[in-house]
């Protein structure tokens, strides 16, 4: 079996599909450069990125699929899961080889996997929208560091740009080493260096504005006042707010 090696980008994935139809090598294994472990028996084909080829594949998909399905493909790609890259490749090839509507065939393993993975990524996106808490820094920027399971930062851009249009903010993915910075006019992708910081999800105390502690205290007081201890149901609470998100929540600092 031939192994296609690509760079892990969406453009690279689409180019792999293009090359497969050009060469028709039969079933292939799709691996990223990082995944690939060379062996003496490998039959390798290295996929080189080409914007024109990738655009042709994306245009073809857009003509075959409704907008909801093109988003599912994008969301599944953002999962960054190696097996999902293979399923995406298999599904896209399957769609091009069949009439419109083939994406509704959940009996196809690749179609089912992509749909399920897209749902997981969308769930993570919604949780980030709900649980992100900004902290006001001394230079007037609202900051939050996150480390989501999936690369959902591109999906958060529109929500936070619209909701916090009058504030400068940074949402930084500390796991993937990049973030989004909104300067009141546009959103830019940024990278930052962290030195001698143990908790990158929150700014250092000396970096916070004078009002931040007041904001935090007010929020904690509000949380206390609305809480009804007699109706506490931790099992249900954890179902709705899993513990791995507590580090983002100001009110949860009550427990530390």
CORSUL-V649123 format. One record per backbone hydrogen bond with DSSP energy under -0.5 kcal/mol. NH is the residue of the N-H (numbers start at 1). CO is the residue of the C=O. If there is no record, write none. Layout:
NH/CO  NH/CO
//
This chain:
2/27  3/43  4/2  4/29  5/3  5/45  6/4  6/31  13/9  14/10  15/11  16/12  17/13  18/14  19/15  20/16  21/17  22/18  23/19  24/20  29/2  31/4  31/29  33/6  36/32  38/36  42/39  43/1  44/42  45/3  47/5  47/45  48/46  54/50  55/51  56/52  57/53  58/54  59/55  60/56  61/57  62/58  63/59  64/60  65/61  69/66  70/66  71/67  72/68  73/69  74/70  75/71  76/72  77/73  78/74  79/75  79/76  80/77  84/81  85/81  86/82  87/83  88/84  89/85  90/86  91/87  92/88  93/89  94/90  95/91  96/92  97/93  98/95  102/99  104/101  105/102  106/104  108/105  109/107  112/108  113/109  114/110  115/111  116/112  117/113  118/114  119/115  120/116  121/117  122/118  123/119  124/120  125/121  126/122  127/123  128/124  129/125  130/126  131/127  132/128  135/143  137/135  137/141  138/207  140/137  142/168  143/135  143/141  144/170  145/201  146/172  151/78  152/150  155/152  156/152  156/153  157/153  160/156  161/157  162/158  163/159  164/160  165/162  167/164  169/182  170/142  171/180  172/144  172/170  173/171  173/178  174/146  174/172  175/146  177/173  178/173  179/190  180/171  181/188  182/169  183/181  183/186  188/181  190/179  195/193  200/198  202/199  207/204  208/204  208/205  209/136  212/209  213/209  215/211  216/212  217/213  218/214  219/215  220/216  221/217  222/218  223/219  224/220  225/221  226/222  227/223  229/227  231/228  232/229  237/233  238/234  239/235  240/236  241/237  245/242  246/243  248/245  249/246  250/248  252/249  253/250  254/251  255/252  256/253
//
